[in-house]
Amino acid sequence: MEPLKTFATRTVVLAIDNIDTDQIIPARFLKGTTKSGLGEKLFSDWRYDAQGGRKADFVLNRPESQGARVLIAGDNFGCGSSREHAPWALCDYGFRAVVSTSIADIFRNNALKNGLLPIVVEPALHKRLLAEPGTEVTISLDDQTLRLADGTTARFTVEPFARYCLLNGVDELAFLQSAEADIAVFEGRPAY
């Protein structure tokens, strides 16, 4: 996992409320156990036509969306079934953060464990971000802030352990493995 500290980027706006995990990554793509390649399947039913061609009017298929690392989504993002593939697909596509007025709890937890920062903002700022696709933002996990070019700043919180893991680019397993020697001492046996 790549460490997540401070980064600046343009935004992509997907102003649809109640985007569930099956819309983020349809169930037919859940057979794999690797994260690689899922970005191409992200929002597949919205991005591609029945023949597999890209729909020119879908936001992720537009040239101005390429390279943006923050998705501004409608209210209640990530609702529906528990599916780690959803944050995997968003990360594999290149997103580092999703911003909404509310993010489903299970999706939020899965996102934090997989290198995607879920950010909840107040409705007034959310409305502004929805109305200004491609706006430049700076996100700092160090400071837990989202800042616009004009200086408008919103604070967000990330629980300390998830924040530590994101800042250091480690998942829970890597964190435990890094403490193997300390665990062995605690348990009274030699480390492997």
C-alpha positions as a Markdown table, in Angstrom:
| # | Residue | x | y | z |
|---|---|---|---|---|
| 1 | Met | 0.0 | 0.0 | 0.0 |
| 2 | Glu | 1.3 | 3.4 | -0.9 |
| 3 | Pro | 1.6 | 5.8 | 2.1 |
| 4 | Leu | -1.0 | 8.5 | 2.1 |
| 5 | Lys | 0.1 | 11.8 | 3.5 |
| 6 | Thr | -0.6 | 15.1 | 1.6 |
| 7 | Phe | -1.5 | 15.3 | -2.0 |
| 8 | Ala | -3.1 | 17.8 | -4.4 |
| 9 | Thr | -5.3 | 16.8 | -7.3 |
| 10 | Arg | -8.3 | 17.6 | -9.4 |
| 11 | Thr | -11.7 | 16.2 | -8.5 |
| 12 | Val | -14.1 | 14.0 | -10.5 |
| 13 | Val | -17.8 | 14.5 | -9.7 |
| 14 | Leu | -20.3 | 11.7 | -9.7 |
| 15 | Ala | -23.4 | 13.4 | -8.3 |
| 16 | Ile | -25.5 | 10.4 | -7.7 |
| 17 | Asp | -26.9 | 9.5 | -4.3 |
| 18 | Asn | -27.0 | 6.0 | -2.8 |
| 19 | Ile | -24.2 | 4.5 | -5.0 |
| 20 | Asp | -24.0 | 1.0 | -3.7 |
| 21 | Thr | -21.1 | -1.4 | -3.9 |
| 22 | Asp | -22.7 | -3.4 | -6.7 |
| 23 | Gln | -22.7 | -0.2 | -8.8 |
| 24 | Ile | -19.1 | 0.5 | -7.8 |
| 25 | Ile | -18.0 | -3.0 | -8.8 |
| 26 | Pro | -20.7 | -5.4 | -10.2 |
| 27 | Ala | -20.9 | -8.8 | -8.6 |
| 28 | Arg | -19.7 | -10.6 | -11.8 |
| 29 | Phe | -16.2 | -9.2 | -11.2 |
| 30 | Leu | -15.9 | -10.5 | -7.6 |
| 31 | Lys | -14.4 | -13.9 | -8.6 |
| 32 | Gly | -10.8 | -12.6 | -8.4 |
| 33 | Thr | -8.8 | -12.3 | -5.3 |
| 34 | Thr | -6.3 | -9.8 | -6.5 |
| 35 | Lys | -6.7 | -6.0 | -6.7 |
| 36 | Ser | -5.0 | -5.6 | -10.0 |
| 37 | Gly | -7.2 | -4.8 | -13.0 |
| 38 | Leu | -10.3 | -4.0 | -11.0 |
| 39 | Gly | -10.0 | -0.3 | -12.0 |
| 40 | Glu | -11.1 | -1.2 | -15.5 |
| 41 | Lys | -14.3 | -2.7 | -14.0 |
| 42 | Leu | -15.1 | 0.3 | -11.8 |
| 43 | Phe | -18.6 | 1.5 | -12.4 |
| 44 | Ser | -18.6 | -1.0 | -15.3 |
| 45 | Asp | -22.4 | -0.9 | -16.0 |
| 46 | Trp | -22.3 | 2.9 | -16.3 |
| 47 | Arg | -18.9 | 3.2 | -18.1 |
| 48 | Tyr | -19.5 | 0.6 | -20.9 |
| 49 | Asp | -22.3 | -0.2 | -23.3 |
| 50 | Ala | -23.6 | -3.7 | -24.0 |
| 51 | Gln | -20.8 | -4.3 | -26.5 |
| 52 | Gly | -18.1 | -3.2 | -24.1 |
| 53 | Gly | -17.5 | 0.2 | -25.7 |
| 54 | Arg | -16.9 | 3.2 | -23.5 |
| 55 | Lys | -19.9 | 5.5 | -23.1 |
| 56 | Ala | -18.6 | 9.0 | -24.0 |
| 57 | Asp | -21.0 | 10.7 | -21.6 |
| 58 | Phe | -19.9 | 8.9 | -18.5 |
| 59 | Val | -17.7 | 11.1 | -16.3 |
| 60 | Leu | -14.8 | 8.7 | -15.9 |
| 61 | Asn | -14.6 | 8.3 | -19.7 |
| 62 | Arg | -14.1 | 12.1 | -20.3 |
| 63 | Pro | -10.6 | 13.3 | -20.9 |
| 64 | Glu | -10.8 | 16.0 | -18.2 |
| 65 | Ser | -11.3 | 13.2 | -15.6 |
| 66 | Gln | -8.1 | 11.4 | -16.3 |
| 67 | Gly | -5.6 | 11.5 | -13.5 |
| 68 | Ala | -7.9 | 12.9 | -10.9 |
| 69 | Arg | -7.4 | 11.2 | -7.6 |
| 70 | Val | -10.5 | 12.4 | -5.6 |
| 71 | Leu | -14.0 | 11.3 | -6.3 |
| 72 | Ile | -16.8 | 13.7 | -5.2 |
| 73 | Ala | -19.8 | 11.4 | -4.8 |
| 74 | Gly | -23.5 | 11.9 | -3.9 |
| 75 | Asp | -24.9 | 11.2 | -0.5 |
| 76 | Asn | -24.7 | 7.7 | 1.1 |
| 77 | Phe | -21.8 | 6.5 | -0.9 |
| 78 | Gly | -20.8 | 2.8 | -0.7 |
| 79 | Cys | -24.1 | 1.5 | 0.7 |
| 80 | Gly | -25.2 | -2.1 | 0.1 |
| 81 | Ser | -23.3 | -5.3 | 0.6 |
| 82 | Ser | -19.9 | -5.7 | 2.2 |
| 83 | Arg | -17.4 | -5.9 | -0.6 |
| 84 | Glu | -13.7 | -5.2 | -0.3 |
| 85 | His | -13.5 | -5.2 | -4.1 |
| 86 | Ala | -15.2 | -1.8 | -4.1 |
| 87 | Pro | -12.3 | 0.1 | -2.6 |
| 88 | Trp | -9.9 | -2.1 | -4.4 |
| 89 | Ala | -11.5 | -1.0 | -7.7 |
| 90 | Leu | -11.4 | 2.7 | -6.8 |
| 91 | Cys | -7.8 | 2.5 | -5.7 |
| 92 | Asp | -6.7 | 0.5 | -8.8 |
| 93 | Tyr | -8.4 | 3.2 | -10.9 |
| 94 | Gly | -6.2 | 5.8 | -9.2 |
| 95 | Phe | -8.5 | 7.3 | -6.6 |
| 96 | Arg | -7.0 | 8.0 | -3.2 |
| 97 | Ala | -10.1 | 9.6 | -1.6 |
| 98 | Val | -13.9 | 9.7 | -1.8 |
| 99 | Val | -15.7 | 12.7 | -0.5 |
| 100 | Ser | -19.4 | 12.8 | 0.3 |
| 101 | Thr | -21.9 | 14.0 | 3.0 |
| 102 | Ser | -22.2 | 10.4 | 4.2 |
| 103 | Ile | -20.3 | 7.2 | 3.6 |
| 104 | Ala | -21.7 | 3.7 | 4.5 |
| 105 | Asp | -19.9 | 2.3 | 7.6 |
| 106 | Ile | -18.9 | -1.0 | 6.1 |
| 107 | Phe | -17.5 | 0.7 | 3.0 |
| 108 | Arg | -15.7 | 3.2 | 5.1 |
| 109 | Asn | -14.0 | 0.4 | 7.1 |
| 110 | Asn | -13.1 | -1.5 | 4.0 |
| 111 | Ala | -11.7 | 1.7 | 2.4 |
| 112 | Leu | -9.5 | 2.6 | 5.3 |
| 113 | Lys | -8.1 | -0.9 | 5.4 |
| 114 | Asn | -7.2 | -0.8 | 1.7 |
| 115 | Gly | -5.6 | 2.6 | 1.2 |
| 116 | Leu | -8.7 | 4.7 | 0.2 |
| 117 | Leu | -9.5 | 7.7 | 2.4 |
| 118 | Pro | -13.3 | 8.3 | 2.9 |
| 119 | Ile | -14.0 | 11.9 | 3.8 |
| 120 | Val | -17.3 | 13.3 | 5.0 |
| 121 | Val | -17.9 | 17.0 | 4.6 |
| 122 | Glu | -20.7 | 19.4 | 5.5 |
| 123 | Pro | -23.6 | 19.8 | 3.0 |
| 124 | Ala | -22.6 | 23.3 | 2.0 |
| 125 | Leu | -19.1 | 22.4 | 1.0 |
| 126 | His | -20.3 | 19.2 | -0.7 |
| 127 | Lys | -22.8 | 21.2 | -2.8 |
| 128 | Arg | -20.0 | 23.5 | -3.8 |
| 129 | Leu | -17.7 | 20.6 | -4.8 |
| 130 | Leu | -20.5 | 18.9 | -6.7 |
| 131 | Ala | -21.0 | 22.2 | -8.7 |
| 132 | Glu | -17.3 | 22.6 | -9.5 |
| 133 | Pro | -16.0 | 19.4 | -11.2 |
| 134 | Gly | -12.3 | 19.4 | -11.7 |
| 135 | Thr | -11.6 | 21.8 | -8.9 |
| 136 | Glu | -8.2 | 21.6 | -7.3 |
| 137 | Val | -8.1 | 20.3 | -3.8 |
| 138 | Thr | -5.3 | 19.4 | -1.3 |
| 139 | Ile | -5.9 | 16.6 | 1.1 |
| 140 | Ser | -3.7 | 16.2 | 4.1 |
| 141 | Leu | -4.1 | 13.1 | 6.3 |
| 142 | Asp | -1.3 | 14.6 | 8.5 |
| 143 | Asp | -3.6 | 17.6 | 9.3 |
| 144 | Gln | -6.9 | 15.8 | 8.5 |
| 145 | Thr | -7.9 | 18.6 | 6.2 |
| 146 | Leu | -9.3 | 19.1 | 2.8 |
| 147 | Arg | -8.4 | 22.5 | 1.3 |
| 148 | Leu | -9.6 | 24.3 | -1.8 |
| 149 | Ala | -7.4 | 26.7 | -3.8 |
| 150 | Asp | -9.2 | 29.7 | -2.3 |
| 151 | Gly | -8.2 | 28.6 | 1.2 |
| 152 | Thr | -11.5 | 27.1 | 2.2 |
| 153 | Thr | -10.7 | 24.3 | 4.6 |
| 154 | Ala | -12.7 | 21.4 | 6.0 |
| 155 | Arg | -11.5 | 19.2 | 8.8 |
| 156 | Phe | -12.2 | 15.4 | 8.9 |
| 157 | Thr | -11.3 | 12.7 | 11.3 |
| 158 | Val | -9.8 | 9.3 | 10.9 |
| 159 | Glu | -9.5 | 6.9 | 13.8 |
| 160 | Pro | -5.9 | 6.8 | 15.0 |
| 161 | Phe | -5.0 | 3.2 | 14.0 |
| 162 | Ala | -6.4 | 3.5 | 10.5 |
| 163 | Arg | -4.7 | 6.9 | 10.2 |
| 164 | Tyr | -1.3 | 5.4 | 11.3 |
| 165 | Cys | -1.7 | 2.6 | 8.7 |
| 166 | Leu | -2.6 | 4.9 | 5.9 |
| 167 | Leu | 0.2 | 7.4 | 6.7 |
| 168 | Asn | 2.7 | 4.5 | 6.8 |
| 169 | Gly | 1.4 | 2.6 | 3.8 |
| 170 | Val | 0.7 | -0.6 | 5.8 |
| 171 | Asp | -2.4 | -2.8 | 6.2 |
| 172 | Glu | -3.3 | -4.5 | 9.4 |
| 173 | Leu | -1.4 | -7.7 | 8.5 |
| 174 | Ala | 1.8 | -5.7 | 7.7 |
| 175 | Phe | 1.4 | -3.8 | 10.9 |
| 176 | Leu | 1.2 | -7.1 | 12.9 |
| 177 | Gln | 4.2 | -8.5 | 11.0 |
| 178 | Ser | 6.2 | -5.4 | 11.8 |
| 179 | Ala | 5.6 | -6.1 | 15.5 |
| 180 | Glu | 6.6 | -9.8 | 15.3 |
| 181 | Ala | 9.7 | -9.4 | 17.5 |
| 182 | Asp | 7.7 | -7.5 | 20.2 |
| 183 | Ile | 5.0 | -10.1 | 20.1 |
| 184 | Ala | 7.5 | -12.9 | 20.5 |
| 185 | Val | 9.0 | -11.2 | 23.5 |
| 186 | Phe | 5.6 | -10.7 | 25.0 |
| 187 | Glu | 4.7 | -14.4 | 24.4 |
| 188 | Gly | 8.1 | -15.4 | 25.8 |
| 189 | Arg | 9.4 | -17.2 | 22.7 |
| 190 | Pro | 12.0 | -16.5 | 20.1 |
| 191 | Ala | 11.0 | -14.5 | 17.0 |
| 192 | Tyr | 11.1 | -16.3 | 13.6 |
